[in-house]
Amino acid sequence: QVQLVESGGGLVQAGTSLRLSCRASGSIFSIAAISIATMAWYRQAPGKQRELVAHITSGGSTNYTDSVKGRFAISRDNAKNTVYLQMNSLKPEDTGVYYCNSLSRRYSWGQGTQVTVSS
């Protein structure tokens, strides 16, 4: 069983930055699985479906949804069982609850971290 805990959100003004963290915990076997999984960040805006924002393979290859390309950067530190999302030049449309999971959404969802960007 893997637990995912997101943190780092907040209320910020447009144009500023935030760095989100997602730490995984669980058995040694489940953590080993995380280290080779493609991990992803998702977000859910009010009244909208959860959407994929970015993902990163175990080898470090990354991919982003068009709306965040050039502004967001996903990274991972397997030694710390943590995935990060650096968000720069934030826009009001980036507002939402941010979650991490594997790209296949294999694990139970955490509580997410709220990001609110004011104009």
N, CA and C of each residue as an Amber inpcrd file, in Angstrom:
protein
   357
   0.8480000  -1.1930000   0.0000000   0.0000000   0.0000000   0.0000000
   0.8810000   1.2400000   0.0000000   0.6140000   2.1340000  -0.9170000
   1.3750000   3.3780000  -1.0250000   0.5050000   4.5400000  -0.5840000
   1.0750000   5.4040000   0.2030000   0.4020000   6.6500000   0.5700000
   1.1310000   7.8070000  -0.1200000   0.3600000   8.6690000  -0.7300000
   0.9040000   9.8420000  -1.4160000   0.4620000  11.0900000  -0.6620000
   1.4160000  11.9270000  -0.3100000   1.1090000  13.1360000   0.4420000
   1.6560000  14.3380000  -0.3170000   0.7540000  15.1830000  -0.7770000
   1.1290000  16.3860000  -1.5160000   1.2260000  17.5800000  -0.5640000
   2.1200000  18.4890000  -0.8840000   2.2800000  19.6940000  -0.0750000
   2.8680000  20.8080000  -0.9310000   2.8460000  22.0180000  -0.3830000
   3.4840000  23.1430000  -1.0430000   2.5570000  24.1370000  -1.7030000
   1.2720000  23.8590000  -1.6870000   0.3340000  24.7780000  -2.3120000
   0.1480000  26.0460000  -1.4850000  -0.6420000  26.9470000  -2.0080000
  -0.9090000  28.1790000  -1.2940000  -1.6630000  29.1790000  -2.1410000
  -1.8500000  30.3530000  -1.5750000  -2.4980000  31.4640000  -2.2680000
  -1.4100000  32.4310000  -2.7200000  -1.3010000  32.6130000  -4.0270000
  -0.2340000  33.4570000  -4.5660000  -0.8040000  34.3780000  -5.6440000
  -0.0340000  35.3930000  -5.9680000  -0.4340000  36.3030000  -7.0360000
   0.0540000  35.7730000  -8.3860000  -0.6400000  36.1710000  -9.4160000
  -0.2300000  35.7910000 -10.7620000   1.1940000  36.2610000 -11.0300000
   1.9490000  35.4230000 -11.7150000   3.3190000  35.7530000 -12.0570000
   4.3550000  35.2200000 -11.0840000   3.8930000  34.7330000  -9.9600000
   4.8280000  34.2050000  -8.9620000   5.0030000  32.6980000  -9.1270000
   5.7310000  32.0940000  -8.1820000   6.0890000  30.6800000  -8.2980000
   5.7100000  29.9000000  -7.0510000   5.5300000  28.6080000  -7.2430000
   5.3420000  27.6640000  -6.1500000   6.0690000  26.3810000  -6.5080000
   6.4730000  25.6540000  -5.4880000   7.0560000  24.3390000  -5.6960000
   6.2560000  23.3300000  -4.8820000   5.6370000  22.4020000  -5.5850000
   4.8670000  21.3560000  -4.9430000   5.7330000  20.1170000  -4.7250000
   5.4210000  19.4000000  -3.6630000   6.1170000  18.1430000  -3.3760000
   5.0990000  17.0350000  -3.1880000   5.4770000  15.8410000  -3.5560000
   4.6500000  14.6660000  -3.3460000   5.5500000  13.5710000  -2.8110000
   5.3200000  13.2180000  -1.5740000   6.1440000  12.1910000  -0.9530000
   5.3610000  10.8970000  -0.8430000   6.0040000   9.8220000  -1.2570000
   5.3830000   8.5030000  -1.1920000   5.9220000   7.7390000  -0.0010000
   5.0550000   7.0050000   0.6440000   5.4790000   6.1510000   1.7420000
   4.7360000   4.8300000   1.6370000   5.2980000   3.8150000   2.2870000
   4.6880000   2.5010000   2.2400000   5.7240000   1.4240000   2.4450000
   5.3650000   0.2410000   2.0620000   6.2940000  -0.8680000   2.2380000
   7.4790000  -0.7150000   1.2960000   8.5420000  -1.4230000   1.6080000
   9.7400000  -1.3210000   0.7860000   9.4580000  -1.7870000  -0.6280000
   8.5480000  -2.7210000  -0.7750000   8.2270000  -3.2150000  -2.1090000
   7.4120000  -2.2020000  -2.8970000   6.4850000  -1.5410000  -2.2250000
   5.6800000  -0.5500000  -2.9200000   6.5200000   0.6740000  -3.2720000
   7.4550000   1.0500000  -2.4040000   8.3200000   2.1810000  -2.7020000
   9.2460000   1.8350000  -3.8750000   9.6800000   0.5960000  -3.9270000
  10.5060000   0.1710000  -5.0540000   9.7230000   0.2840000  -6.3580000
   8.4490000  -0.0320000  -6.2980000   7.6090000   0.0910000  -7.4950000
   7.4650000   1.5430000  -7.9070000   7.3330000   2.4210000  -6.9340000
   7.2260000   3.8590000  -7.2350000   8.4600000   4.3440000  -7.9760000
   9.6120000   3.8470000  -7.5680000  10.8690000   4.3450000  -8.1320000
  11.0150000   4.0220000  -9.6170000  10.2880000   3.0380000 -10.0960000
  10.3730000   2.7020000 -11.5140000   9.1140000   3.0980000 -12.2730000
   8.1630000   3.6910000 -11.5690000   6.9170000   4.0950000 -12.2210000
   7.0550000   5.4660000 -12.8660000   6.2920000   5.6520000 -13.9090000
   6.1400000   7.0110000 -14.4450000   5.1650000   7.7320000 -13.5240000
   5.6380000   8.8190000 -12.9310000   4.8270000   9.5540000 -11.9750000
   4.3030000  10.8310000 -12.6100000   3.1920000  11.2970000 -12.0760000
   2.5260000  12.4270000 -12.7170000   1.9060000  13.3630000 -11.6960000
   1.7350000  14.5820000 -12.1210000   0.9440000  15.5600000 -11.4000000
  -0.3470000  15.8040000 -12.1590000  -1.4330000  15.8950000 -11.3980000
  -2.7430000  16.1780000 -11.9470000  -3.2980000  17.3990000 -11.2230000
  -4.2860000  18.0290000 -11.8120000  -4.9700000  19.0990000 -11.0980000
  -6.4540000  19.0490000 -11.4170000  -7.2010000  19.5490000 -10.4600000
  -8.6480000  19.6050000 -10.6260000  -9.1230000  21.0000000 -10.2670000
  -9.5770000  21.7170000 -11.2770000 -10.1210000  23.0550000 -11.0640000
 -11.5660000  22.9300000 -10.6140000 -12.0720000  23.9540000  -9.9470000
 -13.4610000  23.9070000  -9.4840000 -14.4330000  23.6300000 -10.6270000
 -15.2560000  22.6280000 -10.4400000 -16.2730000  22.3060000 -11.4320000
 -15.7690000  21.5850000 -12.6630000 -14.5000000  21.1910000 -12.6410000
 -13.9240000  20.5190000 -13.8080000 -13.3680000  19.1540000 -13.4220000
 -13.1290000  18.3510000 -14.4480000 -12.5460000  17.0390000 -14.2060000
 -11.0550000  17.1550000 -13.9130000 -10.5460000  16.1610000 -13.2350000
  -9.1180000  16.1090000 -12.9560000  -8.3680000  15.9220000 -14.2770000
  -7.3130000  16.7080000 -14.4590000  -6.5550000  16.6370000 -15.7020000
  -5.0810000  16.3730000 -15.4230000  -4.4450000  15.7330000 -16.3790000
  -3.0150000  15.4690000 -16.3030000  -2.2540000  16.7440000 -16.6280000
  -1.2970000  17.0910000 -15.7720000  -0.5170000  18.3040000 -15.9700000
   0.8730000  17.9740000 -16.5130000   1.5290000  16.9980000 -15.8940000
   2.8990000  16.6580000 -16.2890000   3.2100000  15.2490000 -15.8070000
   4.1450000  14.5990000 -16.5120000   4.5970000  13.3170000 -16.0070000
   6.0880000  13.1420000 -16.2600000   6.6740000  12.2420000 -15.5010000
   8.1110000  11.9920000 -15.5820000   8.3630000  10.4970000 -15.4830000
   9.1690000   9.9860000 -16.3910000   9.4900000   8.5610000 -16.3610000
  10.5680000   8.2870000 -15.3120000  10.8270000   7.0330000 -15.0720000
  11.8740000   6.6680000 -14.1200000  13.2350000   7.1460000 -14.6020000
  13.3760000   7.2890000 -15.9010000  14.6350000   7.7550000 -16.4670000
  14.7580000   9.2570000 -16.5560000  13.6900000   9.9660000 -16.1750000
  13.7530000  11.4200000 -16.1530000  13.1700000  12.1290000 -17.3520000
  12.6160000  11.3930000 -18.3020000  11.9630000  12.0480000 -19.4360000
  10.6550000  12.6610000 -18.9700000  10.3750000  13.8460000 -19.4740000
   9.2050000  14.5860000 -19.0020000   8.2650000  14.9390000 -20.1380000
   7.0270000  15.1990000 -19.7630000   6.0150000  15.6150000 -20.7290000
   5.0190000  16.5100000 -20.0110000   4.5250000  17.5220000 -20.7420000
   3.6360000  18.5120000 -20.1160000   2.4110000  18.7640000 -20.9880000
   1.3240000  19.0970000 -20.3280000   0.1800000  19.5570000 -21.0790000
   0.5120000  20.9300000 -21.6620000  -0.0810000  21.2500000 -22.7900000
   0.3070000  22.4540000 -23.5200000   0.2070000  23.7300000 -22.6790000
  -0.7770000  23.8040000 -21.8140000  -1.0270000  25.0430000 -21.0820000
   0.0610000  25.3770000 -20.0650000   0.9100000  24.4050000 -19.7260000
   1.9550000  24.6660000 -18.7190000   3.3590000  24.5610000 -19.2880000
   3.4870000  24.2070000 -20.5540000   4.8080000  24.0790000 -21.1660000
   5.5770000  25.3820000 -21.0590000   6.8330000  25.2680000 -20.6400000
   7.6800000  26.4400000 -20.5050000   7.5360000  27.1440000 -19.1650000
   6.5310000  26.7480000 -18.3840000   6.3140000  27.3860000 -17.0710000
   6.4920000  26.4000000 -15.9100000   6.1230000  25.1630000 -16.1180000
   6.2000000  24.1520000 -15.0640000   7.3350000  23.1790000 -15.3550000
   7.8940000  22.6220000 -14.2940000   8.9380000  21.6090000 -14.4380000
   8.7270000  20.5160000 -13.4010000   8.6120000  19.2920000 -13.8720000
   8.4540000  18.1510000 -12.9760000   9.8100000  17.4930000 -12.7930000
  10.0610000  17.0290000 -11.5810000  11.3120000  16.3370000 -11.2950000
  11.0460000  15.2960000 -10.2120000  12.0410000  14.4530000  -9.9760000
  11.8600000  13.4190000  -8.9650000  13.1870000  13.1450000  -8.2690000
  13.0790000  12.7340000  -7.0300000  14.2350000  12.3130000  -6.2450000
  13.8720000  10.9580000  -5.6500000  14.2960000   9.9080000  -6.3040000
  13.9200000   8.5680000  -5.8550000  14.4910000   8.2450000  -4.4820000
  15.6180000   8.8260000  -4.1500000  16.2000000   8.5740000  -2.8300000
  15.3030000   9.1050000  -1.7170000  14.5300000  10.1280000  -2.0470000
  13.6200000  10.7170000  -1.0700000  12.1720000  10.3180000  -1.3210000
  11.9690000   9.4430000  -2.2950000  10.6000000   9.0070000  -2.6310000
   9.6860000  10.2020000  -2.8950000  10.2100000  11.1950000  -3.5840000
   9.4840000  12.4440000  -3.7500000   9.4980000  12.9010000  -5.2070000
   8.3510000  13.4140000  -5.6280000   8.1980000  14.0240000  -6.9430000
   7.8630000  15.4900000  -6.7220000   8.4450000  16.3460000  -7.5380000
   8.2560000  17.7830000  -7.3860000   7.5790000  18.3760000  -8.6230000
   6.9370000  19.5190000  -8.4160000   6.4170000  20.2920000  -9.5380000
   6.7560000  21.7560000  -9.2740000   7.7180000  22.2660000 -10.0220000
   8.0740000  23.6820000  -9.9450000   7.1570000  24.4380000 -10.8820000
   6.4290000  25.3860000 -10.3350000   5.4530000  26.1350000 -11.1280000
   5.8590000  27.6010000 -11.1360000   6.1910000  28.1010000 -12.3080000
   6.5990000  29.4940000 -12.4690000   5.5650000  30.2480000 -13.2930000
   5.6290000  31.5610000 -13.2200000   4.7210000  32.4240000 -13.9990000
   3.2840000  31.9470000 -13.8640000   2.8650000  31.7470000 -12.6460000
   1.5320000  31.2080000 -12.3990000   0.4440000  32.1310000 -12.9250000
  -0.6270000  31.5280000 -13.3970000  -1.7790000  32.2370000 -13.9340000
  -3.0210000  31.8560000 -13.1420000  -4.0310000  32.7070000 -13.1450000
  -5.2700000  32.3510000 -12.4230000  -5.8580000  31.0220000 -12.8810000
  -5.6880000  30.6900000 -14.1400000  -6.2250000  29.4230000 -14.6490000
  -5.4610000  28.2000000 -14.1390000  -4.3670000  28.4140000 -13.4170000
  -3.6590000  27.3070000 -12.7890000  -4.2810000  26.9290000 -11.4410000
  -5.2510000  27.6840000 -11.0130000  -5.9160000  27.4200000  -9.7340000
  -6.5720000  26.0490000  -9.7260000  -6.4110000  25.3420000  -8.6220000
  -7.0280000  24.0300000  -8.4850000  -6.3530000  23.2410000  -7.3810000
  -6.8390000  22.0340000  -7.1890000  -6.1980000  21.1100000  -6.2540000
  -5.2640000  20.2250000  -7.0640000  -4.0310000  20.1540000  -6.6260000
  -3.0040000  19.3910000  -7.3380000  -2.7520000  18.0710000  -6.6180000
  -2.7080000  17.0130000  -7.4010000  -2.5040000  15.6710000  -6.8930000
  -1.3490000  15.0140000  -7.6520000  -0.7220000  14.0590000  -7.0020000
   0.2340000  13.2270000  -7.7330000  -0.2490000  11.7840000  -7.7060000
   0.2020000  11.0360000  -8.6700000  -0.1150000   9.6190000  -8.7850000
   0.7630000   9.0740000  -9.8920000   0.7060000   7.7950000 -10.1140000
   1.3900000   7.2710000 -11.2740000   0.5920000   7.6580000 -12.5170000
   1.2260000   7.5790000 -13.6660000   0.5290000   7.9250000 -14.8960000
  -0.6570000   6.9970000 -15.1330000  -0.5670000   5.7910000 -14.6260000
  -1.6640000   4.8390000 -14.7600000  -2.6870000   4.9810000 -13.6400000
  -2.4790000   5.9820000 -12.7690000  -3.3940000   6.2270000 -11.6330000
  -3.5590000   4.9750000 -10.7840000  -2.4570000   4.3250000 -10.5450000
  -2.4740000   3.0320000  -9.8760000  -2.7550000   3.1350000  -8.3870000
  -2.3610000   4.2420000  -7.7870000  -2.3990000   4.3390000  -6.3370000
  -3.6090000   5.1380000  -5.8540000  -3.9280000   4.9690000  -4.5780000
  -5.0140000   5.7520000  -3.9970000  -4.6290000   7.2280000  -3.9930000
  -5.5950000   8.0630000  -4.2750000  -5.3290000   9.4900000  -4.3160000
  -5.0690000  10.0490000  -2.9180000  -4.1330000  10.9710000  -2.8230000
  -3.9090000  11.6850000  -1.5880000  -4.9400000  12.7940000  -1.4300000
  -4.6850000  13.6610000  -0.4670000  -5.6420000  14.7400000  -0.2050000
  -5.4340000  15.9190000  -1.1480000  -4.3090000  15.9210000  -1.8430000
  -4.0160000  17.0190000  -2.7530000  -3.5430000  18.2560000  -2.0050000
  -3.1000000  19.2260000  -2.7780000  -2.6780000  20.5040000  -2.2050000
  -3.3060000  21.6240000  -3.0330000  -3.9280000  22.5650000  -2.3630000
  -4.6720000  23.6300000  -3.0350000  -3.7290000  24.7160000  -3.5300000
  -3.8780000  25.0670000  -4.7830000  -3.1550000  26.1910000  -5.3720000
  -4.1900000  27.2030000  -5.8340000  -4.0750000  28.4160000  -5.3330000
  -4.9800000  29.4860000  -5.7270000  -4.1460000  30.6580000  -6.2310000
  -4.3860000  31.0490000  -7.4690000  -3.6270000  32.1400000  -8.0870000
  -4.5690000  33.3090000  -8.3100000  -4.2630000  34.4080000  -7.6750000
  -5.1050000  35.6010000  -7.8190000  -4.5450000  36.5090000  -8.9090000
  -5.4350000  37.2170000  -9.5590000  -5.0130000  38.1010000 -10.6580000
  -4.6410000  39.4810000 -10.1560000
